[in-house]
Amino acid sequence: LDPQPFDAVFSKGEHAAAYSGFEGVAQDGSGLAEWLRTRSVDAVDVVGIATDHCVRATAVDAAREGFQTTVRLELTAGVALASTEAALTQMRESGCVLVGAPIVRA
């Protein structure tokens, strides 16, 4: 991935398992929540793989951090039906807005 078109890259999981993008840090050591707040961001859209793991963790953490959080389900893919359904419930209960239909790759 060429990082040139991005303002920042937040690396996670280098030395320990990590699911949430909010566990990552930029090269300057800043975390994602801090970086977004310093740029007056108050809403985020979450997409990615896997709906039932990284997407869920990132979305729940975003909502917990106070960001208006939308999950674009048409741009996510779940690993398994049961865990994806549980993730959707947890995201809704956390205050995330879910848009689109979930995709599950089994």
C-alpha positions in Angstrom: 0.0 0.0 0.0 1.5 3.3 -1.1 0.9 5.7 1.9 1.5 8.8 -0.2 -2.1 9.7 -0.8 -3.0 9.5 2.9 -2.7 12.2 5.6 -1.7 9.5 8.2 -1.5 5.7 8.6 -2.3 4.1 11.9 -0.6 0.8 12.4 -2.1 -1.9 14.6 -1.3 -5.4 15.6 2.5 -5.2 15.0 3.5 -6.8 18.3 0.1 -7.9 19.7 -3.3 -8.8 18.3 -5.5 -5.8 17.6 -8.8 -5.5 16.0 -9.9 -1.8 16.3 -8.4 1.0 14.2 -8.5 3.0 17.5 -5.7 0.7 18.8 -3.4 1.9 16.1 -0.8 4.7 16.2 0.6 7.0 13.6 4.4 7.4 13.1 4.3 10.4 15.5 2.7 8.2 18.2 -0.8 9.8 18.0 -3.8 7.6 18.3 -6.7 7.7 15.8 -9.2 9.4 18.2 -6.7 12.1 19.1 -5.8 12.7 15.4 -9.4 13.0 14.3 -10.3 15.4 17.1 -7.4 17.7 16.3 -8.9 18.0 12.8 -12.4 18.7 14.1 -13.8 15.4 12.9 -16.9 14.4 14.7 -18.3 11.6 12.4 -16.7 8.5 10.8 -17.8 5.9 8.3 -16.4 2.4 8.9 -15.8 -0.2 6.2 -13.6 -3.2 5.8 -13.0 -6.9 6.6 -14.2 -8.5 8.7 -17.6 -7.2 9.9 -17.6 -9.5 12.9 -14.1 -8.6 14.0 -12.2 -5.5 12.9 -15.2 -3.5 11.7 -17.1 -4.3 14.8 -14.3 -3.3 17.1 -13.5 -0.1 15.2 -17.1 1.0 15.0 -17.8 0.3 18.7 -14.6 2.1 19.7 -15.5 5.1 17.5 -19.0 5.4 19.1 -17.4 5.0 22.6 -15.0 7.8 21.7 -18.0 10.0 20.9 -17.9 10.0 17.1 -21.1 9.7 15.1 -20.5 6.3 13.6 -21.9 4.9 10.4 -21.0 1.4 9.2 -21.3 0.9 5.4 -22.3 -2.8 5.4 -22.2 -3.1 1.6 -18.4 -2.4 1.9 -17.8 -5.0 4.6 -17.7 -8.7 4.7 -18.4 -11.0 7.7 -16.6 -14.2 8.4 -19.5 -16.3 9.7 -23.3 -15.7 9.9 -23.7 -16.1 13.7 -20.7 -13.9 14.6 -21.8 -11.3 12.0 -25.3 -11.1 13.4 -23.9 -10.7 17.0 -21.6 -7.9 15.7 -24.5 -6.1 14.0 -26.4 -6.2 17.3 -23.4 -5.0 19.3 -22.8 -2.1 16.9 -26.5 -1.1 16.9 -26.5 -1.2 20.8 -23.4 1.0 20.8 -25.2 3.7 18.8 -23.7 3.0 15.4 -25.9 3.6 12.3 -25.8 0.6 10.0 -26.4 1.3 6.3 -26.9 -1.4 3.6 -27.2 -5.1 3.7 -24.5 -7.2 5.4 -22.4 -9.5 3.3 -21.2 -12.8 4.9 -18.5 -14.9 3.3 -18.6 -18.4 4.7 
